[in-house]
Amino acid sequence: MGLRERKKRETRIALSWAAIRLTVDRGFDDVKVEDIAAEAGVSPRTFNNYFAGKAEAIAARHFERAARIADELRARPSDEPLWEAIRAAALIGAPLVTESADTQPDAGWVAGLRLLTGHPALRGEFLKAGMAAERELAAAVAERTGADPERDLYPRLVAGTVGVAISASTDLWLRVGPPASYGELLQDALDQVTRGLPLPTGPAPGRSG
């Protein structure tokens, strides 16, 4: 990726984070495009060059997470088993709720995210972002396995499975929260997938026996 493309991607990510922060703080209906642009330090015209509206800007974070997972997967050693590589890439590339994967959000932030992800105006945008995210990850899986992303089923199945693991971990974390961290839930989900989803025999992360 050249410098120009990196700058464009950085601006897109900054606008998406700004939209999320403001929406969590104020609520979806009380945030304007002008507010998001100001928060990101750009003009409303620049915002409109990237997104058709605030809902698309918010949902773009979902796509960016998958794009980063795909980038991380491409960077993994070529001799590493596929699911080990995917698990490592996902844990690096899919921090959920903060710009720093090491930061634990407070209860207010989590509550705001819960409302955000359930807002009716965002459902369609999240669905579109999810489909684009799966295509991005499927392309990376196809490159690694030598499959055809357009004709072969396997890359799409893998990408869809990873997407479900991320969605399930996200949903559970937002509704259960601590003591389980999002990273712990996602790692557990991917571990279970790697093992072929055996029947559970012990307590899940964050739950006592």
Secondary structure, DSSP 8 states (H G I E B T S, - for coil): --HHHHHHHHHHHHHHHHHHHHHHHH-GGG--HHHHHHHHTS-HHHHHHH-SSHHHHHHHHHHHHHHHHHHHHHHS-TTS-HHHHHHHHHHHH---SSSSTT----HHHHHHHHHHHT-HHHHHHHHHHHHHHHHHHHHHHHHHHT--TTT-SHHHHHHHHHHHHHHHHHHHHHHH-TTS-HHHHHHHHHHHHHTT-----S--TT---
